[in-house]
Amino acid sequence: MKIALDPYMLRAMPMTEMVRTVADIGYEWIELSPREEFMPFFLHPRADDEKVAELKKVLRETGVGLSSVLPLYKWSSPDEAERQAAVRYWKRMIEVTAELGCSLMNSEFNGRPERAAESEAAFWRSLEELLPVFEREGIALNLEAHPDDFCEVNDPAVDLVRAINKPWVNYLYCAPHTFHLSGDDPGADVGRMLRYAGSKLAHLHIADSFNHKGSSGLRYIMNPPGTPARIHQHLDIGQGEVDWDAFFGTLRDIGFDGVATVCVFAWEERAVESSKFMLERVTKELSG
């Protein structure tokens, strides 16, 4: 199993300083998430040969590996021009990932929940173009449901991943999305959701979150009433309401052996301390 850090809270550091900081904290793996000068959100990658070589050099010097690369593009957009642009961005980032010597990418479904059928159709059109590229480059893909995607709930998301019908396309369970992934289930049975993913469960995102459905839906009060906005957090373990006993207990029971990425985003002012705490906790729960 690989325990990785999403270094988004360290993104203000130059790339080389970020990698050295991750190594100093004690992580052996990085999940490379969007950075403005390398792989910005929803735009064409900025990485050129020089930037790729710089990253490869510091990874080699520190002994830190890339567990995965996480781009975010609008590949399920019902707007065809937007979708086509996203496919172009994906193709370039797959190329960069291969140049980095990384064999795994992960991302979100994207699209629009109020236009779910159109978004899913766009998703399949994008996959028709991109799956051969992934296969040619020898890069696997893990997918997660995200709040406000066209598919937001655990079981339908797992079913969608299974429908792709590729052994190298698998499911990512994002713990801070637990209370969205559970859909109408107020109990948010994390153990049941992990077991539903079964053999397709290959990747975890680990951070805590509050149950926005708590107190009869009054845990958070958003205005105007009926707003479709989604809310969740990426907190240190123990600061929210995810059932960590069930989460880690289930993973131990099923023998999880994929990538476990720490993805706390809430504490930039204490990013190093948070990342250290999370590494110790996840290592204690999942290693050994």
C-alpha positions, 0 to 999 in steps of 0.5 A: 500500500502507498500512503501519499500526500496531496500537497495542495496546502503547500502549493505556494512553495516552488515545486522543488521546495514542496517536494523536499518539504513532503520528504521532510515530513516523512511521506514517501509518495505524492499525489500531484494535484493542480498547481497553476504553473504545472497543471491548473484547474480546468485549463491546458497543462502548463508543464513543459520539458524543463518543468517535467525534468525539474520535478523528476530531478527533485523526486529522484534526489529526495527518493519521493515517488509519484503515486498518482497525478490528479487533473481536473477537466470538464470532460463530462460537460454538456457543452461540446466545445468545453468537452472537446477542450477537456479531452485535449487537456487530458491527452497532454496531461497523460503524456506528461504523466508518462514522461514523469514515469507515473502509471496512475491518474485519478480524477472526478466525473465532473458534469452537471447534476441537473443535466445528468443524462447529457453529462453522462453521454459526454463522459462516454464520448470522452472515454471513447477518445481517451481510453485508448490513450491511457492504454497505449501509455500504460496508465491506470485510472481511478475515478471518484464521485464528487459533490456537484458531479453528474454522479454524486452517490457511491453505489451508482458511481461504483456501477458506472466505473464497473460499466467501463469494464476495464481492469485498470479503471477503478474506484476512488472512495473519498472519505470527506465526501462520505455524507454526499456519497451516502445519498438519502441514507442519513446514517452514512454507512461507510463500511457498507459503501466500501464493501459495495465497491469491492474489488474495484476499490483501489484508491482512498482520499482521507480527510474528515468532514461534518454531516451536513444532513445532521440535526434534521438538515439544520447542521448548516443553514444556507440561504436562499432556502433550497439552494443547490449548493453543496458543502463539505470539508477536508479536515484532520481526522477527528475534527469531523463526523466520519466514522473512522472506526468503521472506515479503517476497520472495513479496510483492514477486513477487506485487505485494502492494498491500494493508494491512500492519499491524505487530502486535508485542505482546511489548515494552510497555516499549519499544513506541515503539522496537519500532514504529520498528524495525518501520516502518523494516524493513517500509518497506524491504522493501515500499515503493519 
